[in-house]
């Protein structure tokens, strides 16, 4: 008795069909779980703020950061917070300081 091996094309088609089934099943199950969570939150009177562990209404108001560096060529600015923009990486930041 000879066992027939599937071709690459057949295997790829099977993989795609399985991936579609996985995606559909994950979506269905997550909707069921979400409905259960919402139902339990209502049952126990848990607010979103309670769930997040903080008061949603009391978010601090953030202000825009004042630019500390400026690229004179492009006019782009950077506050010095977060990830450095490409135009200042590996360069002397003092050359880009915005004068007060």
N, C-alpha and C positions, 0 to 999 in steps of 0.2 A: 504494500500500500504506500503510495507516494503522497507526501504532504506538500501542497502547493503554497509557496511563499508569496505574500502580497508584494506587488510592485511599489516603488516609491510613490507613484501617483496615487495609488489606492490608499497607502498608509497616510499620506498627507490629507486626503479627503476624509478619512476616518478621524484623523486628529482634529480637523476643522469641525466636523460634525460633533465630536465630543466636546470641543471648546464651546460651541454654541449651546450645548446641553448644560454645561457647567455654568455658563453665564446666565442662562434662563433660570436654572434651579437656584443659583445664588440670589438672583433678584427676587424670586418668589419667596424664598425663605427669609430674606432680610425684611421684606414687607410684613411677613407674619410676625417676626420678632419685634419690629418697630411698633406694630399695632399692640402687641402685648405690653411693651414698655409704656406706651402712652396710656393704656388702660390702667396699668398699675400706678402710674404717676397720678392719674385722676383719682383712683381709689384711695390712695394714701395722701392725697393733696400735696404732692411734691411739685414745686415749681421748677422752671428751668434754672432759675437762680440757685435754688437748693441743689440741683443736680450738678451745676458747675462749681459749687462750693464758694460762691461769692455773690454779692449783690449786683445784678445787671444794671440797675438804675444808677449805681454809684460809680460808674466808670469814670476814671479821671479824664478830664478834658486835656487832650494833648495839643500842644502848640507846634506849629511848624518850626523846624530847626533852622537857625540862622546859618546861612552859608559861611563856611570858614575858608574854603578853597574855591578857586575859580580857574577854569581853563580859558585863557584869553583867546585861543584859536577858535573854539567852538561856542564859548559863552556858557558852557555847562558849569554848574556849581555843585559842591558837595559839602555837607555839614561836618564831616569827619565822623559821623555815626554810621554804623553798618559796614557793609562790604565796600571796599574802595573801588571807584570807577576805573575803567581801563586807562584813562588818560593820565592817571597819577601813580599807577602801580610802577614800582621800580624806579621812581624818580624822587628827587629831593622835594618834599612837600612844602618846604619854606618858599620855594620858587612860585608856588601857587596860592600862597596866603592872600586873603582878601584884606586890604588895608582898612582900618577903622575909620 
